[in-house]
């Protein structure tokens, strides 16, 4: 196990992403993907406890120290999957594992389903498929998204007078996190601006998706996964209340105590998740 962390930047041609490197250079290659509005520090507590893995924990596009997408572009799941594939290509990884939390787990499932021969292992933390939508609502959803894009133009980001205020705002966000988790995310997420501090994340990340998959389409990705797959369900998280979905999944599952950020909120939760993932990868 290595606690050393290396900061790197990856120029993919269409965008430049930041990442943390963990673990031995000859370890099993794994790309780690964080959740919505988080960053690579989502894995700051978990990754040092994982054994035998060479982990590249990305700041996804529009998050942390990574570049934002150019004007006019969006943040579709397929574009994230393309970024991850480009990262693997640049690193020379023909086969690699994926470790994803929340949004990162959703991206991981889609990539593993799209290109099953490229993904060796799939480790998911409280995420699996995106929110789905009814086919008849497609037009209404697109209209809502287009209007939201227009409203966002010229809208200013929130500015916090102190770092403490920015951390407190993250603690009370749409998905609440502990103070320690918020402070870790703030290290890569908050930046100085006139009047105080603001979150680096691209404001476009808060826009509603113009397109949602049907449940059948989302599950089609799941069923194309060919590698060993583990889903860690947080007992007080987002997936625990979706028993019908969990019963459909052909993945190994483990339910652990804690909320949606159980791998980050405290050291005990991170240790439980690490133990589970180490057994899954065969390094317990």
matplotlib code that plots the C-alpha trace (Angstrom):
import matplotlib.pyplot as plt

x = [0.0, 1.3, 0.1, 2.1, 0.2, 1.4, -0.3, -0.4, -2.0, -3.2, -3.5, -6.0, -6.1, -9.6, -9.2, -6.6, -7.5, -5.9, -5.4, -3.9, -1.8, -1.8, -0.1, 2.8, 3.7, 3.4, 0.0, -3.2, -4.3, -7.5, -9.1, -11.1, -14.1, -15.7, -19.2, -21.1, -19.5, -16.8, -13.2, -10.2, -10.0, -13.2, -10.7, -8.2, -9.1, -9.9, -7.2, -4.2, -5.9, -6.2, -3.6, -1.9, -3.6, -2.1, -4.9, -5.4, -8.1, -9.3, -10.8, -13.6, -14.0, -15.4, -14.4, -11.4, -8.3, -9.4, -10.3, -13.9, -15.5, -15.4, -18.3, -21.3, -20.3, -22.1, -21.4, -23.1, -22.3, -20.9, -18.4, -17.1, -16.7, -14.7, -12.4, -11.8, -11.0, -8.6, -6.8, -6.4, -5.0, -2.5, -1.4, -1.0, -3.6, -5.4, -7.3, -8.0, -10.3, -12.8, -13.6, -16.5, -18.6, -22.1, -21.8, -18.4, -20.1, -22.6, -19.9, -18.0, -21.0, -21.6, -18.0, -17.8, -21.0, -20.0, -16.5, -16.5, -13.2, -11.4, -12.5, -11.1, -12.9, -15.8, -16.0, -19.0, -19.8, -23.5, -24.2, -25.0, -27.4, -28.4, -31.8, -34.2, -37.1, -40.3, -40.1, -43.2, -41.5, -38.5, -39.8, -40.7, -37.3, -35.4, -37.5, -36.7, -33.0, -32.9, -34.6, -32.2, -29.2, -30.6, -31.1, -27.6, -26.0, -24.6, -25.5, -22.8, -21.4, -21.8, -19.0, -18.1, -16.4, -14.2, -13.0, -15.0, -18.2, -17.4, -16.8, -20.0, -21.9, -20.5, -21.4, -25.1, -25.1, -27.7, -25.9, -24.6, -21.1, -19.1, -16.9, -13.8, -15.1, -16.1, -12.6, -10.9, -13.1, -12.5, -8.8, -9.3, -12.6, -12.4, -10.5, -9.9, -12.0, -12.6, -14.5, -13.7, -13.8, -15.9, -16.1, -14.1, -16.7, -18.3, -21.7, -23.0, -22.8, -25.9, -28.0, -30.7, -29.9, -31.6, -31.9, -32.6, -32.4, -35.3, -34.9, -34.6, -31.7, -29.9, -30.2, -28.9, -25.5, -25.6, -26.3, -23.3, -20.8, -18.6, -16.0, -16.3, -18.4, -18.9, -21.5, -21.1, -24.5, -24.5, -27.2, -28.3, -27.4, -29.2, -29.5, -30.7, -34.3, -34.3, -34.7, -36.3, -33.3, -30.8, -32.6, -32.1, -28.4, -26.1, -23.3, -21.9, -23.3, -22.3, -24.3, -22.2, -23.2, -23.1, -24.4, -23.8, -20.2, -19.4, -15.9, -15.0, -17.1, -14.9, -11.9, -14.0, -16.3, -13.3, -11.7, -14.9, -15.1, -11.4, -11.6, -14.5, -12.7, -9.4, -11.3, -12.9, -9.6, -8.0, -5.6, -7.2]
y = [0.0, 3.5, 6.7, 8.8, 10.9, 12.4, 15.3, 15.0, 16.7, 14.8, 16.5, 14.6, 16.8, 18.0, 18.9, 18.8, 16.9, 16.9, 13.7, 12.2, 9.1, 6.5, 3.1, 1.2, 1.8, -2.0, -2.2, -3.2, -0.1, 1.5, 4.8, 6.4, 8.7, 10.9, 12.1, 15.2, 18.5, 16.6, 16.1, 13.7, 14.3, 12.2, 9.3, 10.9, 8.7, 5.5, 5.2, 5.1, 2.0, 0.1, -2.5, -3.6, -0.9, 1.9, 4.4, 7.5, 9.5, 12.1, 15.5, 15.0, 17.8, 20.9, 19.8, 20.6, 21.5, 20.1, 22.3, 23.2, 22.2, 24.9, 27.4, 25.7, 22.2, 20.2, 17.5, 14.4, 11.0, 9.8, 12.7, 11.7, 8.1, 9.4, 11.4, 8.3, 6.2, 8.9, 8.8, 5.0, 5.4, 8.1, 5.8, 2.8, 0.8, -1.6, -3.1, -1.3, -1.3, 1.4, 2.7, 5.1, 6.9, 8.2, 10.0, 8.3, 4.9, 5.7, 6.7, 3.5, 1.3, 3.0, 2.6, -1.0, -1.8, 0.1, -1.5, -4.6, -5.9, -2.8, -3.0, -5.6, -4.8, -2.6, -1.3, 1.0, 3.1, 4.1, 4.6, 2.5, 4.0, 7.6, 9.0, 7.7, 9.3, 8.3, 8.5, 10.7, 13.3, 13.8, 17.1, 18.7, 17.7, 19.3, 22.5, 22.7, 22.2, 24.8, 27.4, 26.7, 27.2, 30.6, 31.6, 30.5, 33.0, 35.9, 34.4, 35.0, 32.2, 32.4, 34.1, 33.2, 35.8, 33.2, 29.6, 28.6, 29.8, 27.9, 24.7, 25.2, 25.6, 22.2, 20.5, 21.6, 20.9, 18.8, 15.8, 16.7, 15.7, 15.8, 18.8, 16.7, 15.6, 19.2, 20.4, 17.8, 18.7, 22.4, 21.9, 21.2, 23.0, 26.5, 29.3, 32.9, 35.5, 39.2, 39.4, 36.0, 32.4, 30.5, 26.9, 26.1, 23.7, 24.8, 26.3, 24.3, 21.2, 22.3, 22.4, 19.7, 17.0, 17.6, 13.8, 11.0, 7.3, 5.0, 2.4, -0.3, 1.7, 2.2, -1.5, -2.4, -0.9, -2.9, -6.2, -5.7, -5.6, -8.7, -8.1, -8.8, -6.1, -5.0, -2.5, -1.0, 0.3, 2.9, 1.9, 5.6, 6.6, 7.0, 3.4, 1.7, 2.9, 1.4, -2.3, -3.2, -1.9, -3.6, -6.9, -6.6, -6.0, -8.9, -7.5, -8.6, -6.3, -5.2, -2.9, -0.9, 1.6, 5.3, 7.9, 8.6, 9.7, 6.8, 6.4, 10.0, 11.2, 9.6, 7.3, 4.4, 4.4, 4.6, 1.6, -0.4, 0.4, -0.3, -3.7, -4.6, -3.3, -5.0, -8.4, -7.7, -7.1, -10.1, -8.1, -8.5]
z = [0.0, -0.9, 0.7, -1.8, -4.2, -7.4, -9.2, -13.0, -16.0, -19.1, -22.4, -24.4, -27.5, -27.0, -23.3, -20.5, -17.3, -13.9, -11.9, -8.8, -9.1, -6.3, -5.8, -7.3, -11.0, -11.7, -10.0, -11.8, -13.8, -12.5, -13.5, -10.6, -11.4, -8.8, -8.4, -9.7, -8.5, -6.6, -7.7, -7.4, -3.6, -3.4, -3.3, -0.9, 2.0, 0.0, -2.6, -0.1, 1.5, -1.7, -2.4, -5.7, -7.8, -9.9, -9.6, -11.8, -10.0, -12.5, -12.0, -14.6, -17.2, -15.6, -12.1, -9.9, -11.7, -15.1, -18.0, -18.7, -22.0, -24.7, -25.2, -26.7, -25.5, -22.8, -20.3, -21.8, -20.3, -23.6, -23.6, -20.2, -21.4, -24.4, -22.0, -19.9, -23.0, -24.2, -20.8, -21.1, -24.6, -23.4, -20.6, -22.9, -21.0, -23.3, -20.4, -17.1, -14.1, -13.3, -9.8, -9.8, -7.2, -8.1, -11.5, -11.8, -11.3, -14.0, -16.5, -15.6, -16.3, -19.6, -20.7, -19.5, -21.4, -24.5, -24.8, -22.6, -23.9, -22.5, -18.9, -16.6, -13.3, -12.3, -8.8, -8.1, -5.0, -4.6, -8.3, -11.3, -13.9, -14.6, -13.8, -16.4, -18.2, -20.0, -23.8, -24.0, -21.9, -24.3, -25.9, -22.6, -21.1, -24.1, -23.8, -20.1, -20.7, -23.5, -21.3, -18.4, -20.7, -21.7, -18.0, -17.1, -19.6, -17.6, -14.3, -11.7, -9.5, -5.8, -4.0, -0.4, 1.7, 3.4, 2.8, 5.8, 4.1, 1.0, 2.9, 4.9, 1.6, 0.4, 3.6, 3.1, -0.6, -2.5, -1.1, 2.4, 3.4, 6.6, 7.4, 6.7, 3.3, 2.4, 3.4, 1.2, -1.8, -1.2, -1.5, -5.3, -5.7, -4.2, -5.9, -4.9, -6.8, -6.2, -3.0, -1.7, -3.0, -5.5, -6.6, -9.7, -11.2, -14.5, -13.9, -16.9, -14.7, -12.9, -16.0, -16.5, -19.0, -22.4, -22.9, -20.6, -21.3, -20.8, -18.1, -20.8, -22.5, -19.2, -18.3, -21.8, -20.8, -17.5, -19.3, -21.7, -18.9, -19.1, -16.4, -12.7, -11.1, -7.5, -6.3, -2.8, -1.6, 1.1, 3.6, 4.0, 0.4, -2.9, -4.1, -0.9, -1.5, -5.0, -4.1, -7.4, -9.4, -7.1, -7.6, -11.4, -11.3, -12.3, -10.0, -6.7, -4.1, -0.6, 1.6, 4.1, 6.8, 5.9, 3.5, -0.2, 0.4, 2.8, 1.3, 2.0, 5.0, 7.7, 8.1, 9.3, 6.3, 4.0, 5.7, 5.3, 1.6, 1.1, 2.7, 0.4, -2.7, -1.8, -1.5, -4.9, -6.6, -4.9, -2.7, 0.7]

ax = plt.figure().add_subplot(projection="3d")
ax.plot(x, y, z, "-o")
ax.set_aspect("equal")
plt.show()
